[in-house]
Amino acid sequence: MSNLRGIAMRTLLVSLCLLASVALAHAQTPSVEFDGQVFYLAYEDETGLPKGPPGNGLAEFTLDGETLDNWTKLFAFHAYPSLLESPMQAASDLGRVLKQVNKDANYALTEDKATGDTIIDFLTWAPGSEVMEFNVFKYSRAGLRPGLVALQFAQRFKLGTYSVEAFRRLRERAVENMAATDVTQARAYFAAKAKETGIAGPAASARAGIDR
């Protein structure tokens, strides 16, 4: 009987250690929160342009248990250091590209007159596919770094999952949440990456996350 208790205790300890290691890994993984859900960093990339300036940056975050191959919801930071357009122009350009790729897709633009930040949201799909992808992007100035940064939320679901009214509510909620999401977290993320690689000067890297 004591042997059985010992085995059970060891099994319990192993399980607790595994759970603790998973919790520690999550605690050490960069994350973002959107609409009450936590997304964990799954991929990051910042290429270098000739002569040293940073290239377009990307950081993608997925929900716990999902990957970049099977995600249903995704959050991302984007950096466009060579983009000299305004946030509204960049969002409008994305809308035009969307229509070129899928002429039946529609998009909406929402500009914050006080900050110039611009949100574009749209629903798109691949030809012949029953998988819909809803996207919300928020474009903003990159602070002291050149160009723009953007936040992205995306959700995939099968055709027929939502009624017209239910999707309308989903869209409104996502756009409202994106409007309320602080873009300085993306600025700070890319400023820190630039500092790690020595692409930007220390002062610019330190301040880019807080200056608007």
C-alpha positions in Angstrom: 0.0 0.0 0.0 2.8 2.4 0.9 4.4 1.6 -2.5 1.2 2.6 -4.3 1.1 5.8 -2.2 4.7 6.5 -3.2 4.0 6.0 -6.9 1.0 8.2 -6.7 3.0 10.9 -4.9 5.8 10.8 -7.5 3.3 11.0 -10.3 1.7 14.0 -8.7 5.0 15.7 -8.2 6.0 15.1 -11.9 2.6 16.5 -13.0 3.1 19.6 -10.8 6.6 20.1 -12.1 5.4 19.9 -15.7 2.6 22.4 -15.0 5.1 24.7 -13.3 7.5 24.5 -16.3 4.7 25.4 -18.7 3.6 28.3 -16.5 7.3 29.5 -16.3 7.7 29.3 -20.1 4.5 31.4 -20.6 5.7 33.9 -18.0 9.0 34.3 -19.9 7.3 34.5 -23.4 6.3 38.0 -24.5 2.6 38.3 -24.7 -0.2 40.8 -25.6 -3.8 41.0 -24.4 -6.7 41.7 -26.7 -10.4 41.5 -26.0 -9.7 39.7 -22.7 -7.5 37.0 -24.3 -3.8 36.5 -24.0 -1.7 35.9 -27.1 1.9 34.5 -26.8 4.7 35.4 -29.2 5.0 32.6 -31.8 7.2 34.3 -34.5 9.3 37.4 -34.9 11.4 38.8 -37.7 13.1 42.1 -38.5 15.2 42.0 -41.7 18.0 44.4 -42.3 18.1 46.8 -45.3 21.3 47.7 -47.1 23.7 49.9 -45.1 22.1 49.1 -41.8 18.6 50.6 -41.5 15.9 48.2 -40.2 13.6 46.4 -42.6 10.0 45.6 -42.1 9.4 44.0 -38.7 6.9 41.4 -37.7 5.9 39.8 -34.4 3.0 37.3 -34.4 1.2 36.1 -31.3 -1.1 33.1 -31.0 -3.5 31.8 -28.3 -2.3 29.1 -25.9 -2.7 25.8 -27.7 -2.7 27.3 -31.2 0.2 27.6 -33.6 0.9 29.6 -36.8 -0.3 26.6 -38.7 -3.7 26.2 -37.0 -4.6 29.5 -35.4 -8.2 30.7 -35.1 -7.2 34.1 -33.7 -3.9 36.0 -34.3 -2.4 39.2 -33.0 0.6 40.9 -34.6 2.9 43.9 -34.5 4.2 45.3 -37.8 6.9 47.8 -38.5 7.3 49.7 -41.8 10.3 51.9 -41.3 10.6 52.9 -44.9 6.9 53.8 -45.3 6.6 57.6 -45.5 2.8 57.8 -45.9 0.4 58.9 -43.3 -1.5 56.1 -41.4 -4.7 56.9 -43.4 -2.8 56.6 -46.7 -1.2 53.3 -45.6 -4.6 51.9 -44.5 -6.2 53.0 -47.8 -3.4 51.4 -49.8 -4.0 48.1 -48.0 -7.7 48.4 -48.9 -6.8 48.9 -52.5 -4.6 45.8 -52.5 -7.4 43.9 -50.9 -9.8 44.8 -53.7 -7.2 43.7 -56.3 -6.8 40.3 -54.6 -10.5 39.9 -53.9 -12.9 42.2 -55.8 -15.9 41.0 -53.7 -14.3 42.0 -50.4 -15.1 45.3 -48.7 -13.3 47.3 -46.1 -14.0 50.2 -43.7 -11.6 53.0 -42.6 -11.8 54.7 -39.2 -9.5 57.6 -38.4 -8.7 59.1 -35.0 -8.6 62.8 -35.8 -6.6 63.6 -32.7 -3.7 61.2 -33.3 -4.0 60.3 -37.0 -4.1 56.6 -36.1 -6.2 54.8 -38.7 -8.1 51.5 -38.5 -9.0 49.3 -41.5 -11.2 46.3 -41.1 -12.2 43.7 -43.7 -13.4 40.2 -44.3 -11.7 38.2 -47.0 -11.4 34.6 -48.3 -9.5 32.5 -50.8 -11.3 31.5 -54.0 -13.4 28.4 -53.4 -12.6 28.3 -49.7 -15.2 28.1 -46.9 -12.7 29.7 -44.5 -13.3 33.4 -43.8 -10.6 35.6 -42.4 -11.6 38.8 -40.6 -8.8 41.4 -40.1 -8.5 44.6 -38.2 -5.3 46.7 -38.6 -4.4 49.9 -36.8 -1.7 52.1 -38.4 0.2 54.7 -36.4 3.3 56.8 -36.5 6.4 55.0 -35.2 7.4 57.6 -32.7 11.1 58.5 -33.0 11.7 55.6 -35.4 11.0 56.3 -39.0 7.9 55.2 -40.8 4.8 53.5 -39.3 3.9 50.7 -37.0 0.6 48.7 -37.1 -1.3 46.4 -34.8 -3.3 43.5 -36.4 -6.0 41.2 -35.1 -7.2 38.4 -37.3 -9.9 35.7 -36.8 -10.7 32.7 -39.0 -13.9 30.9 -39.1 -16.0 28.7 -41.5 -18.7 30.2 -43.7 -22.0 30.0 -41.9 -20.5 30.2 -38.4 -22.0 33.6 -37.8 -25.3 35.1 -38.8 -25.2 38.6 -40.4 -26.2 40.2 -37.1 -23.7 38.1 -35.1 -20.8 39.1 -37.4 -21.8 42.7 -37.2 -21.5 42.6 -33.4 -18.1 40.7 -33.8 -16.8 43.4 -36.1 -18.0 46.3 -34.0 -16.4 44.7 -30.9 -13.1 44.1 -32.6 -12.9 47.6 -34.0 -13.7 49.1 -30.7 -11.1 47.0 -28.9 -8.5 47.9 -31.5 -9.3 51.6 -31.1 -8.7 51.2 -27.3 -5.5 49.1 -27.7 -2.3 51.1 -27.0 0.0 51.2 -30.0 3.0 52.1 -27.8 3.5 48.5 -27.1 4.4 47.9 -30.7 6.7 50.9 -30.8 8.4 49.7 -27.6 8.8 46.2 -29.0 10.5 47.3 -32.2 12.6 49.9 -30.4 13.9 47.2 -28.1 14.7 44.9 -31.1 16.5 47.8 -32.8 18.5 48.4 -29.6 19.5 44.7 -29.4 20.8 44.7 -33.0 22.4 48.1 -32.7 20.3 49.5 -35.7 19.1 52.5 -33.8 20.8 54.9 -31.4 20.3 54.3 -27.7 18.3 57.5 -27.2 15.9 56.8 -30.1 15.5 53.2 -29.0 14.7 54.1 -25.5 12.2 56.8 -26.3 10.5 55.4 -29.4 8.1 53.4 -27.3 6.7 56.3 -25.4 6.7 59.2 -27.9 3.7 59.7 -30.0 
